[in-house]
Amino acid sequence: MRDAPLGIFDSGVGGLTVVRAVQRLLPAEDIVYLGDTARVPYGSKSPETIRQFAAEDVRFLLSHGVKAIVIACNTATAHALPALRESFNLPIIGVIQPGVEATLADPETERIGIIATRGTIRSHAYQHALAQRRTGLIIHARSAPLLVPLIEEDWLEHPATEAALHTYLDPMVGKGIDALLLACTHYPLLVPTLEAFLPGEVRLVDSATTCAEHLARLLDERSLARESGEGELRIHLTDLSEEFEQLAQRFLARPPGRIRRAVL
């Protein structure tokens, strides 16, 4: 199984930031990526529908012989991860646990800010997971609905993005947060902007990097890591468009190669 590919899926192309982090950390691994662009976003769907879609995504990746699966979608992780682990016999990880563990890696962290989509904030998945692992935390969670369209517009350093960040983050910074958890896979593209924007004492935790690090440990523990070679990326989208191809290149910071249409 060492030479089998990894499977990664998301409701759209935001999960390609996870792919980018995995490629950086595990360059020998082949990756099959599925973006369910025909049914994006998942956040507006019911939990039952999200679980159905996620199971279909997993079956598609299994048909490509993957050895492990990453759910690069916060909404699908929150609503579908336990059911997927019960239904399918292979390692499946999501983005929530790695982000939470990385946030709490510093024992001095007491005040945590979270920004995410409305669906992720409403699920309370991060708030609950943090509170379960450490008592006495002060958690400030805020939905940031404008950030995804601004990122997809490539307005990373635009005045509109700066204004949105001030609106979302100034109240948290004013309350003295120690760490800011970026609980959306689009947000790692904002890390350079956020590093310049936030006070130096606020630690940034992005779900893409932490997920890739968690995956690397899991593959090593289970003797599944590919030891040599140059990994290949195959991207499958359920709806093809020029817009999504352009986004894929931006999220990966390299040409994505041929993008195939997936039929679930």
N, C-alpha and C positions, 0 to 999 in steps of 0.2 A: 504493500500500500504506500510505501514511501514515495513512489514515483507518480501516484495518482494526483490529480489536481485538487486544489482547494475550491470550494464553492462559496461565493459571496452574493447576497441579494439585498435589494432595497426596493422601495416603491418607485424610485426614480434614479437620478444619476448622482445624488448627494453621497451615496455610499462609495463612490469612486475615490473619495478622500481616504476611506479605509483601505481600498485597493492600493492607493499610492503609498500609504504607510506600510502595508504588508510588503510591497515590492521593495521598499527601502530596507526593511528589516530582514526579509526572507527572499533575497533575489533569485534563489534557485527554484522557487515554487511556481508551478503552473497555476493559473487562476482562471476559473470560469465565473464571469459576473453576469447576473441577471438583474436588469432594471425593469420593473413592471410599469413602464411609462404610459401604458394604455389605461391604467387604473389609478394613477397618482392623483391626489395624495391619499394615503391610507388614514391619515389623522381624522378625516371627516366621516369615516365609516364606523359601523358598529363593531364591538369586539368580536362578535360571531363572524362577521364578514372578514375582518382582518385575519382571524385564525384560518378561515377557509382559503383566503388568498395566500397566506404564508405557507400552508401545506402544499398548495399547488406549486409555489415557487421551489420548495424543497424537492418535490417529485421531479421537477424539471432538472434541477442540479444533479439529483441522483442518477438521472438518465445519462448524464455525462461522466459518471463514474467517480464522483468526488469522494475524498477521504474524510473531510470535515467541512462544516458549514458555519459561516459567520452571518448573522442577521445584522446587516449594516443599516438598520432602521430602528429608531427608538420606539416608534409606535408598535411595530411588529414584535420587538423584544418585550415590551411591556405587556402585550396582550396574548402573545402566541408562544413564547419560549417554553413554558412548562408543558404545554400540549404537544409541541413538536418533539420535545425530548422523550415524551411517553410513546409517541407514535413511530419514531424512526430510530434505528439502531446505528447511530454514528455520532461522533462528537458534534454538538451544536452549541455555539456561544452567541451571546448578544452583546450589545454595546453598553448596557447599563452597569452590570457588575464590574467590569474593568474600570469604568469611569469613577464609580463609587469608591473602589479600593484605592485607586490612585489619589483621589481627593483626600482620603483619610490616612494616606501613607505618612503624613506629617502629624505626629501626635499633638502638636500645638494648635492644629486647626480647630477652630470653634465656630466661626461665623462663615457660612458658605452661601455664595450666590449661585443661582442656577438660571440660565436662559435657554429656552427651547421653543418649539412650536406650541401652539395652544393645546393640541392633542396630547403631547407629552407632559406638559404641566398639569393638565386636567387628570391624567392617569395617576398622578402622585407616585409614580414608580420610583423616581429618584429620591423624593422626599422620604418615602417609606423605607427604601433600602438604606439610606444614610442613617435614619433614626434607629433602625434595627441594629446597626453595627456600632453605634456610639450614642450614648445618652447625653443629654445636655447641649446638643448642637442647636445653634440658631440658624435657621435656613430661610433664605429669602429667594423664592422662586418666582420668575416672571416670564410670561410668554412674550416673544419678540417677533410678531408675525411679519414685520416689514423686512427682516434681515434676509430671508431666503430669496424673495424677488430681487432685492438689491444685489445680492451675491450673484444671482443668475444673470443679472444685467451687466455684471463685471464692474460695478460701481464700488469697488473695495475701498477706494480713497476719495470717494465723492462727498461733497458737503452734505448731501442727503443722508448718506450712511453715517457720517459723523454726528449729525443731528439726531438720528434714530438711536445711536449708541448712547448719546448723552441722556436721552429720554429714558431708555431702559436701565442704564447702569448708574447714573448719578445718584439715585436714591440708595442703591446697594452700597456704593462706595461711601456715601455719607453715613451709612450704618456700620462701617468698619469691617467689611468682609475680609477674610484672610485668603480665600480662594474663590475663583470663579470657574464653575463647571460648564463647559460648552456642550450642552446636551442635544445637539443636532449635528449630523454629519456634514452639513454645509459649512458650519461655522469655523472649522480649521482654516479655511481660506482667509479668515479675518484675523488670524493670530498675529501677523506682523502689525496690523492696524491696532489691535487691542494692546499689544505690548507697549506701543507708544502712547496709547490712550490712558491706560490704567496706572495707578500709583505702583511704584516698584515693589511694594510689600505684598501686593495681591498676586497669588500664584494662579497661573492659568492651567486648567486641565482640559485637554481636548479628547473627545471620545474616539477619534480615529487612531491616534497614537497609542492610547492606552489599550484599545482593542487589539491592535497589532502585537503589542508586547504580551498581552494575555495569550493570544493565539500561539506565539512563538514558544511560550512556556509549556502550553498544552501539547504541542507537537513533539517537543523534546521529551516530556514526561511519558508520552505514549509511543515513543520511538517511531514517529510518523514523519519527521522532518526529512526533506530531501537534502542530501548532503552535497550535491554538486550539480553543475549545469546552469543554464540561463533560462529563467522562467518565461513562459509565454502567457499572454493575457488574451482571453477570448471574451468579447462583450456581446451579450444578447439583450435586446430590448423588445418589449412586447408591442411597442409602437415606434416606428422609425420616422425621424424627421431631421431636417438639416439643423434645427435649433438644438436638438439633443446631441447631435454629433459635435457641434461646436462646444456645448457645455462639457461633454466628455473630455475633449482635448484640454479645456481650461482646468478641469478638476484634476486631471492626471499630470498636467504640466508637460505633456509629450503627445505626439500623435497616437490616437487610440488604435490605429490599424482598422481592419475591416470590422464593421459592426453588423451583426446578424440579427434578423428578426426571429423572435421566439414565439412559439405557439404553445400555450399552456393547456 
